[in-house]
Amino acid sequence: MSGKVKRGKWRYVAFRVEADRQVSRRDLVGALLDKGKTTPLGDSFRLTVFERDIGILKVPHRMKDQAIEVLRSVDTVRGGGCTLTTLKTSGTIRKLKEEYLKDLRMLANQAR
């Protein structure tokens, strides 16, 4: 039996945050936990990346669709209006980081 079968498979969902005000990682996780608690997803996810307005959520591969529903259902974070738009799903986090975070990191390096 392969190690992946024992550990489980994961999917990574990239999303964009559009909000009335700055959203912190902690507040975003709280909003996701609140929306997820009444769904099969529950707290079976991890916010692996959150930089500026891009996030990557790690979820069990069989709960990818529920995770996308939870992401799309978030409309407020700490009382402020918020919209989460899913961008892409991948079996590896590396592909999503390359596609969505490469430009953010280049800008950060240029600012130094």
C-alpha positions in Angstrom: 0.0 0.0 0.0 1.5 3.4 -0.9 2.1 6.1 1.6 -0.3 8.5 -0.2 -3.2 6.1 0.4 -2.4 5.9 4.1 -2.0 9.7 4.5 -4.8 10.7 2.2 -4.9 12.8 -0.9 -5.2 16.6 -0.8 -6.4 19.3 -3.2 -5.3 22.9 -3.1 -7.8 25.6 -3.9 -6.5 29.0 -4.8 -8.9 32.0 -4.2 -8.9 35.8 -4.3 -10.2 37.9 -1.4 -12.1 41.2 -2.2 -13.1 43.1 0.9 -14.2 46.5 2.1 -11.2 46.6 4.4 -7.9 44.7 5.2 -8.6 41.0 6.1 -6.3 39.2 8.5 -5.4 35.6 8.2 -7.0 34.9 11.7 -10.3 36.6 10.7 -10.5 34.8 7.4 -9.9 31.4 9.1 -12.7 32.3 11.6 -15.1 33.1 8.8 -14.3 29.9 7.0 -14.7 27.8 10.2 -18.0 29.5 10.9 -19.4 28.8 7.4 -17.9 25.3 7.3 -19.2 24.0 10.6 -22.6 23.2 9.2 -21.2 21.4 6.1 -19.5 18.1 5.7 -16.2 20.0 5.4 -16.3 21.1 9.0 -12.8 22.1 10.0 -11.1 19.6 7.6 -9.1 22.3 5.9 -6.0 24.4 6.3 -5.3 27.8 5.1 -1.7 27.1 3.9 -1.1 30.4 2.2 -2.6 33.9 2.6 -0.6 36.8 1.1 -2.3 40.1 0.3 -5.5 39.1 -1.5 -4.6 35.5 -2.5 -5.2 32.4 -0.4 -4.6 28.7 -0.9 -6.8 26.3 1.0 -5.7 22.6 1.6 -8.6 20.2 1.7 -9.2 16.4 1.5 -9.5 15.6 -2.1 -13.0 14.2 -1.7 -14.2 17.4 -0.1 -13.0 19.8 -2.8 -16.5 20.7 -4.0 -17.7 21.4 -0.4 -14.7 23.5 0.2 -15.4 25.6 -2.9 -19.0 26.0 -1.7 -17.8 27.2 1.7 -15.3 29.7 0.1 -18.1 31.1 -2.1 -20.5 31.4 0.8 -18.3 33.8 2.8 -19.8 37.2 2.5 -18.5 38.9 5.6 -15.3 38.8 7.6 -15.4 40.5 11.0 -18.5 42.5 10.0 -17.1 43.9 6.8 -18.3 42.9 3.4 -16.1 40.3 1.6 -16.2 38.1 -1.5 -14.0 35.1 -2.0 -13.6 34.0 -5.7 -12.1 30.6 -6.4 -9.4 30.8 -9.1 -8.1 27.2 -9.6 -7.8 23.8 -8.0 -4.7 21.7 -8.1 -3.2 18.5 -6.7 0.0 20.3 -5.8 0.5 23.6 -4.0 3.6 24.3 -6.0 1.6 24.9 -9.2 -0.7 27.3 -7.6 2.1 29.2 -5.9 3.9 29.5 -9.2 0.9 30.8 -11.0 -0.6 33.2 -8.4 2.2 34.2 -6.0 5.2 34.6 -8.3 4.2 38.2 -9.2 3.6 39.1 -5.5 7.0 37.8 -4.4 8.7 39.6 -7.3 7.1 42.9 -6.2 8.1 42.3 -2.6 11.7 41.6 -3.6 11.8 44.8 -5.7 10.5 46.9 -2.8 13.5 45.8 -0.6 
